[in-house]
Amino acid sequence: MCATDLKSTPYWWDRTPRPDLPKLELPEAVDVAIVGSGYTGLNAALETSRAGRSTLVFDAGDAGFGCSSRNGGQVSTSIKPSLSELTRKYGAQVAKGVMREGERSLSWIGEFVDRENIDCDFKVPGRFHAAHSSKAFEALARQVRNQPAEFEVPYQVIERADQATEIGTEAYHGGVVFENHASLDPARFHKGLLQRTTEAGAQISAFCKVTAIEETATGFALNTGQGRIKARDVIVATNGYTGGLTPWQQRRVIPIGSYMIATEALEPDLMDKLMPKDRVVSDSRKVVYYYRPSPDRTRILFGGRVSAGETRTSISAGRLKADLDRLFPELSQVGVSHSWMGFVAYTFDSLANCGKQDGIYYAMGYCGSGVAMASYLGMRIGKQVLGLKEGDTAFNAVPMSTRPLYRGKPWFLPATVAWYRFTDRLNLWRLF
């Protein structure tokens, strides 16, 4: 059930309207040009501009129009593969380095929000990762009870008989609480980050699409919708919106639409029953749901993948609401006020990546868990541009792979999503 005045814009934008930035007259040249004004681009710009480098950030739309202001505001370590899987692929040293980068990204973002005094409802309520089957619960419990040395994290195993203390549904078979995971208001975080970046001297050129990047004897020249500009260094920070401007990166990220809804306002007693704590929630399906209370605890914000291909938000609203009602039948008469989507970027190894290719710096591929990692790697890639040793990351040692015949259009996605849905229904699940 959707409201008659269903909004197709993110719930977050009600409280934080889109930024109203002045139109720039482009300079002839800058030290650093950055393509993309989301978390990655702005954190990189903050580093370079505070170091005295003239920095100009471009965006084809308005600042932060992509997933940086559209995500669910869930904050995790952002590392999906296990230590054992990473070790098999890349060796023990790189694997441990990648795992530590995930831990650092989670702790860093909390410190950053506090240090920069960004008002974005940041808190550390923990994540309840729910098991969609008894088999999944057993695997989750076994995993957290046998964490690898050096990478133990605080947790709680929640048996099915006790899960009402975490969530008011019988649809799950217990789960695990990861106590260090956090949440924030993504649009307010972006607003504060944008303010700090412009205060540091960086310029933002919104609605100014970069159409070509050409290498020159002294750096690069960028063709844009407002003219041509020279830059000594270029950073590409486009993530799920990476296109033909940078073909090498385009072949290595998979854009996937992530869809969200916000319910209409709930009575406090009902919210307390369904989501008694402020935890963010995810589950063990391969086609995952993710949800949370809004920061003021008036609504449930619910997201996931609704179809094998991309669809309209007017269609995704009903599908997500049906999924939400299956979890919480009490919501069957509660409407949906907002339905929106944004593109995240997956990679073929399920890891973010950053580095330098053909002289151009980049950071992207956050695999749907980018709030902390996009910000953290933006900061680190900014330091790499400055030539600082602390800019180096473990991801620089991980090759960013592609597949034959892939050119940026995920033709294989419908079949993959259909297979994952099939295995979810049959509980053909194992812990990767």
C-alpha positions as CSV (number, residue, x, y, z in Angstrom):
1,M,0.0,0.0,0.0
2,C,1.5,3.3,-1.1
3,A,0.5,6.8,-0.3
4,T,-1.3,8.7,-3.0
5,D,1.4,11.3,-2.9
6,L,4.3,8.8,-3.0
7,K,7.6,10.6,-3.3
8,S,10.2,9.2,-5.6
9,T,13.0,11.1,-3.8
10,P,15.0,9.7,-0.9
11,Y,13.4,10.1,2.6
12,W,16.7,11.8,3.7
13,W,16.1,14.7,1.3
14,D,13.0,15.9,3.2
15,R,15.2,16.9,6.1
16,T,18.3,17.8,4.0
17,P,17.3,19.5,0.7
18,R,19.7,19.3,-2.3
19,P,22.7,21.7,-2.0
20,D,22.3,25.0,-3.8
21,L,25.8,25.7,-5.1
22,P,26.8,28.7,-7.2
23,K,27.7,28.1,-10.8
24,L,31.4,28.3,-11.3
25,E,33.5,29.9,-14.0
26,L,36.1,27.2,-14.6
27,P,39.7,28.2,-14.1
28,E,42.2,27.4,-16.8
29,A,44.0,24.9,-14.7
30,V,44.0,23.3,-11.2
31,D,46.3,21.0,-9.3
32,V,43.7,18.3,-8.8
33,A,40.5,17.5,-10.7
34,I,38.1,15.0,-9.2
35,V,35.2,13.4,-11.0
36,G,32.4,12.6,-8.6
37,S,31.2,14.5,-5.6
38,G,30.1,11.7,-3.3
39,Y,31.8,10.5,-0.2
40,T,34.9,9.3,-2.1
41,G,35.4,12.5,-4.1
42,L,34.8,14.9,-1.3
43,N,37.0,13.1,1.2
44,A,39.8,13.1,-1.4
45,A,39.2,16.8,-2.0
46,L,39.3,17.6,1.7
47,E,42.8,16.1,1.9
48,T,44.2,17.8,-1.2
49,S,42.7,21.2,-0.6
50,R,43.8,21.3,3.1
51,A,47.3,20.5,1.8
52,G,47.2,23.6,-0.3
53,R,46.5,22.0,-3.7
54,S,43.9,23.8,-5.9
55,T,41.1,21.3,-6.2
56,L,38.0,21.2,-8.4
57,V,35.3,18.5,-8.0
58,F,33.0,17.8,-10.9
59,D,29.6,16.1,-11.0
60,A,27.2,15.5,-13.8
61,G,24.3,16.1,-11.5
62,D,24.1,18.1,-8.2
63,A,26.6,17.4,-5.5
64,G,26.1,13.9,-3.9
65,F,23.1,13.1,-6.1
66,G,24.1,9.4,-6.3
67,C,24.2,6.8,-3.6
68,S,26.0,9.1,-1.1
69,S,22.6,10.7,-0.3
70,R,20.5,7.6,-1.2
71,N,21.9,4.8,0.9
72,G,20.4,3.4,4.1
73,G,23.0,4.9,6.4
74,Q,24.3,1.5,7.6
75,V,28.0,1.6,8.5
76,S,30.1,-1.6,8.6
77,T,33.6,-2.8,8.0
78,S,32.7,-3.2,4.3
79,I,34.7,-6.4,3.8
80,K,32.6,-9.2,2.5
81,P,35.0,-12.1,1.8
82,S,36.3,-14.0,4.8
83,L,40.0,-14.0,5.9
84,S,40.4,-17.6,4.7
85,E,38.9,-16.8,1.3
86,L,41.2,-13.7,1.0
87,T,44.2,-15.8,2.0
88,R,43.5,-18.4,-0.6
89,K,43.3,-15.7,-3.3
90,Y,46.0,-13.2,-2.3
91,G,48.2,-14.8,0.4
92,A,48.2,-14.2,4.2
93,Q,49.9,-10.8,4.2
94,V,47.5,-9.1,1.8
95,A,44.5,-10.9,3.3
96,K,45.3,-9.6,6.8
97,G,46.0,-6.1,5.4
98,V,42.6,-6.0,3.7
99,M,40.8,-7.1,6.9
100,R,42.6,-4.4,8.9
101,E,41.6,-1.8,6.3
102,G,38.0,-2.8,7.0
103,E,38.4,-2.4,10.7
104,R,40.2,0.9,10.3
105,S,37.5,2.3,8.0
106,L,34.8,1.6,10.6
107,S,36.7,3.2,13.5
108,W,38.0,6.0,11.3
109,I,34.5,7.3,10.2
110,G,33.3,7.7,13.8
111,E,36.5,9.6,14.7
112,F,36.1,11.7,11.5
113,V,32.5,12.7,12.2
114,D,33.5,13.6,15.8
115,R,36.6,15.5,14.8
116,E,34.9,17.5,12.0
117,N,31.8,18.0,14.2
118,I,29.4,16.8,11.5
119,D,25.8,16.7,12.7
120,C,24.5,13.5,11.0
121,D,22.9,11.4,13.8
122,F,26.0,9.1,14.0
123,K,25.6,6.4,16.6
124,V,26.9,2.9,17.2
125,P,23.8,0.8,17.8
126,G,25.2,-2.5,16.4
127,R,23.9,-4.6,13.6
128,F,21.5,-7.6,13.9
129,H,22.4,-10.0,11.1
130,A,19.4,-12.3,10.9
131,A,19.5,-15.9,9.8
132,H,16.8,-16.7,7.2
133,S,17.1,-20.4,8.0
134,S,18.2,-22.7,10.8
135,K,21.2,-23.8,8.6
136,A,22.2,-20.2,8.2
137,F,22.0,-19.6,11.9
138,E,24.2,-22.5,12.7
139,A,26.8,-21.3,10.2
140,L,26.7,-17.7,11.5
141,A,27.0,-18.8,15.1
142,R,29.9,-21.1,14.2
143,Q,31.6,-18.3,12.3
144,V,31.6,-15.7,15.2
145,R,32.5,-18.3,17.8
146,N,35.6,-19.2,15.8
147,Q,36.9,-15.8,14.7
148,P,40.5,-15.7,13.4
149,A,43.1,-14.5,15.8
150,E,43.8,-10.8,15.5
151,F,40.4,-10.1,14.0
152,E,38.0,-10.9,16.8
153,V,35.1,-8.4,17.1
154,P,32.5,-8.2,19.9
155,Y,29.3,-10.0,19.1
156,Q,26.2,-11.6,20.6
157,V,24.6,-14.8,19.4
158,I,20.8,-14.4,19.5
159,E,18.8,-17.7,19.6
160,R,15.5,-17.8,17.9
161,A,13.7,-18.0,21.2
162,D,15.2,-14.7,22.2
163,Q,15.1,-12.7,19.0
164,A,12.0,-10.7,20.1
165,T,14.6,-8.7,22.1
166,E,16.1,-7.6,18.8
167,I,13.3,-7.7,16.2
168,G,9.5,-8.3,16.3
169,T,9.2,-11.0,13.7
170,E,9.0,-14.8,13.5
171,A,10.5,-14.9,10.0
172,Y,14.0,-15.4,11.2
173,H,15.8,-18.2,13.0
174,G,17.9,-16.1,15.3
175,G,21.0,-14.2,14.3
176,V,24.2,-12.4,15.4
177,V,24.7,-8.9,16.7
178,F,27.9,-7.2,15.6
179,E,28.3,-4.6,18.3
180,N,30.6,-2.2,16.6
181,H,28.5,-1.5,13.5
182,A,27.1,2.0,13.2
183,S,24.5,4.2,11.5
184,L,24.1,7.8,10.3
185,D,21.9,10.0,8.2
186,P,23.7,9.8,4.8
187,A,22.4,13.1,3.4
188,R,23.3,15.0,6.5
189,F,26.7,13.4,6.5
190,H,27.2,14.4,2.9
191,K,26.0,17.9,3.7
192,G,28.5,18.3,6.5
193,L,31.3,16.8,4.4
194,L,30.5,19.2,1.5
195,Q,30.6,22.1,3.9
196,R,34.0,21.1,5.3
197,T,35.4,20.6,1.8
198,T,34.3,24.0,0.5
199,E,35.6,25.6,3.7
200,A,39.0,24.0,3.0
201,G,39.0,25.8,-0.4
202,A,37.9,23.1,-2.8
203,Q,35.5,24.2,-5.6
204,I,32.5,22.1,-6.6
205,S,31.2,22.3,-10.2
206,A,27.8,20.6,-10.2
207,F,25.8,19.9,-13.3
208,C,29.1,19.9,-15.2
209,K,29.7,16.5,-16.8
210,V,33.2,15.5,-17.7
211,T,33.1,14.1,-21.2
212,A,36.8,13.2,-21.9
213,I,40.1,13.0,-20.0
214,E,43.2,13.3,-22.2
215,E,46.8,12.9,-21.0
216,T,49.1,15.8,-21.7
217,A,52.8,16.5,-21.3
218,T,52.1,18.2,-17.9
219,G,49.2,16.1,-16.6
220,F,45.7,15.9,-18.1
221,A,43.1,18.0,-19.9
222,L,39.4,17.5,-19.1
223,N,36.6,18.3,-21.5
224,T,33.5,19.3,-19.6
225,G,30.0,20.7,-20.3
226,Q,31.4,24.1,-19.4
227,G,34.7,24.0,-21.2
228,R,38.2,22.6,-21.1
229,I,40.4,22.6,-18.0
230,K,43.9,21.3,-17.3
231,A,44.9,19.4,-14.2
232,R,48.1,18.0,-12.9
233,D,46.3,15.0,-11.2
234,V,42.9,13.4,-11.7
235,I,40.9,11.3,-9.4
236,V,37.9,9.3,-10.6
237,A,35.3,8.7,-7.8
238,T,32.2,7.6,-9.7
239,N,31.6,4.2,-8.2
240,G,28.1,2.9,-9.3
241,Y,27.9,5.7,-11.9
242,T,31.2,4.9,-13.6
243,G,30.7,5.0,-17.4
244,G,32.6,5.3,-20.7
245,L,34.7,8.2,-19.5
246,T,37.1,5.7,-17.9
247,P,36.7,2.4,-19.8
248,W,39.3,0.5,-17.7
249,Q,37.3,1.2,-14.5
250,Q,34.0,0.7,-16.3
251,R,35.0,-2.9,-17.2
252,R,35.7,-3.6,-13.5
253,V,32.7,-2.4,-11.6
254,I,29.1,-3.8,-11.9
255,P,26.4,-1.2,-11.4
256,I,23.5,-2.6,-9.5
257,G,20.3,-0.7,-8.5
258,S,19.6,-0.8,-4.8
259,Y,16.0,0.1,-3.9
260,M,14.5,1.6,-0.7
261,I,11.2,2.6,0.8
262,A,10.2,4.5,3.9
263,T,7.0,3.7,5.6
264,E,4.5,6.3,6.8
265,A,4.9,7.3,10.4
266,L,4.4,4.6,12.9
267,E,2.9,4.7,16.4
268,P,5.8,4.6,19.0
269,D,4.4,1.4,20.6
270,L,4.4,-0.4,17.2
271,M,7.9,0.7,16.4
272,D,9.1,-0.5,19.9
273,K,7.5,-3.9,19.2
274,L,8.9,-4.4,15.7
275,M,12.4,-2.8,16.2
276,P,12.9,-2.4,20.0
277,K,16.5,-1.2,19.5
278,D,18.1,1.2,17.1
279,R,20.1,-1.5,15.4
280,V,20.6,-1.7,11.7
281,V,19.4,-5.0,10.3
282,S,20.5,-7.3,7.5
283,D,19.9,-10.9,6.8
284,S,21.7,-14.0,5.5
285,R,20.0,-14.2,2.1
286,K,22.2,-13.8,-1.0
287,V,19.6,-11.4,-2.2
288,V,19.8,-9.4,1.0
289,Y,17.3,-7.2,2.8
290,Y,18.7,-4.3,4.9
291,Y,16.6,-2.0,7.1
292,R,16.5,0.2,10.2
293,P,14.4,2.6,12.1
294,S,14.7,6.2,11.0
295,P,16.9,8.3,13.3
296,D,13.8,9.7,15.0
297,R,12.3,6.2,15.2
298,T,9.1,7.2,13.4
299,R,9.5,5.1,10.3
300,I,11.1,1.9,9.0
301,L,13.5,2.4,6.1
302,F,13.7,-0.9,4.1
303,G,15.9,-1.8,1.2
304,G,16.9,-4.6,-1.1
305,R,17.0,-5.9,-4.6
306,V,13.4,-6.3,-6.1
307,S,13.9,-7.7,-9.6
308,A,16.3,-9.4,-11.8
309,G,16.7,-6.3,-13.9
310,E,16.3,-2.6,-13.1
311,T,12.8,-1.2,-12.6
312,R,10.9,2.0,-11.8
313,T,10.6,3.1,-8.2
314,S,6.8,3.2,-8.6
315,I,7.0,-0.6,-9.1
316,S,9.7,-1.3,-6.6
317,A,7.7,0.3,-3.8
318,G,5.0,-2.3,-4.0
319,R,7.4,-5.2,-4.1
320,L,9.5,-4.0,-1.2
321,K,6.4,-3.3,0.8
322,A,5.2,-6.9,0.2
323,D,8.5,-8.2,1.4
324,L,8.3,-5.9,4.5
325,D,4.8,-7.1,5.2
326,R,5.9,-10.7,5.1
327,L,8.4,-9.9,7.8
328,F,6.0,-7.6,9.8
329,P,2.3,-8.4,9.1
330,E,1.4,-5.6,11.5
331,L,2.5,-3.2,8.8
332,S,0.0,-4.4,6.2
333,Q,-2.2,-1.3,6.6
334,V,0.7,1.1,6.9
335,G,1.5,3.0,3.7
336,V,4.8,3.8,1.9
337,S,5.7,7.5,1.8
338,H,8.9,7.4,-0.2
339,S,10.4,5.0,-2.8
340,W,13.8,5.6,-4.4
341,M,16.9,3.9,-5.7
342,G,20.5,4.4,-6.4
343,F,23.3,2.5,-8.1
344,V,26.0,0.8,-6.1
345,A,29.1,-0.8,-7.7
346,Y,30.1,-4.4,-7.1
347,T,33.4,-5.9,-8.2
348,F,34.1,-9.4,-9.4
349,D,36.0,-10.2,-6.2
350,S,33.6,-8.5,-3.9
351,L,36.3,-6.0,-2.7
352,A,36.6,-2.3,-3.0
353,N,39.7,-1.2,-4.9
354,C,41.8,1.9,-5.3
355,G,45.0,2.9,-7.0
356,K,46.3,4.4,-10.2
357,Q,45.7,3.3,-13.7
358,D,47.0,5.1,-16.8
359,G,48.1,8.0,-14.6
360,I,44.6,8.5,-13.1
361,Y,43.9,7.8,-9.5
362,Y,40.6,6.0,-8.5
363,A,38.7,4.5,-5.6
364,M,35.5,2.5,-6.1
365,G,33.7,-0.8,-6.0
366,Y,32.2,-0.7,-2.5
367,C,29.8,-3.6,-3.1
368,G,26.8,-2.0,-1.4
369,S,28.6,-1.3,1.9
370,G,30.4,2.0,1.1
371,V,29.5,4.6,3.7
372,A,32.7,4.0,5.7
373,M,34.9,2.5,3.0
374,A,34.1,5.2,0.4
375,S,34.9,7.9,2.9
376,Y,38.0,6.1,4.1
377,L,39.4,5.3,0.7
378,G,38.6,8.8,-0.5
379,M,40.8,10.1,2.3
380,R,43.5,7.6,1.4
381,I,43.5,8.3,-2.3
382,G,43.8,12.0,-1.5
383,K,46.9,11.3,0.4
384,Q,48.2,9.2,-2.5
385,V,47.9,12.2,-4.7
386,L,49.9,14.2,-2.2
387,G,52.6,11.5,-2.3
388,L,52.2,10.6,1.3
389,K,53.1,7.2,2.5
390,E,50.0,7.0,4.7
391,G,48.0,7.0,1.5
392,D,49.1,3.4,0.7
393,T,46.4,0.8,1.4
394,A,46.3,-3.0,1.2
395,F,43.9,-2.6,-1.7
396,N,46.7,-1.3,-3.9
397,A,48.1,-4.9,-3.8
398,V,44.9,-6.5,-5.0
399,P,44.4,-6.6,-8.7
400,M,41.1,-5.2,-10.0
401,S,39.8,-7.9,-12.3
402,T,37.2,-8.0,-15.1
403,R,35.7,-10.8,-17.2
404,P,35.8,-11.5,-20.9
405,L,33.0,-9.8,-22.9
406,Y,32.2,-7.4,-20.0
407,R,32.1,-3.8,-21.0
408,G,30.1,-2.2,-18.2
409,K,26.6,-3.6,-19.0
410,P,25.9,-6.4,-16.6
411,W,24.1,-8.8,-19.0
412,F,24.6,-11.6,-16.6
413,L,22.9,-9.9,-13.7
414,P,19.3,-11.2,-14.3
415,A,20.4,-14.8,-14.3
416,T,22.6,-14.3,-11.3
417,V,19.8,-12.7,-9.2
418,A,17.4,-15.4,-10.3
419,W,19.8,-18.1,-9.2
420,Y,20.4,-16.4,-5.8
421,R,16.7,-16.2,-5.2
422,F,16.3,-19.9,-6.0
423,T,19.0,-20.8,-3.6
424,D,17.5,-18.5,-0.9
425,R,14.1,-20.2,-1.3
426,L,15.6,-23.7,-1.0
427,N,18.0,-22.6,1.8
428,L,21.0,-23.8,-0.3
429,W,23.2,-21.5,1.7
430,R,26.7,-21.6,3.0
431,L,28.9,-19.1,4.6
432,F,31.4,-17.6,2.2
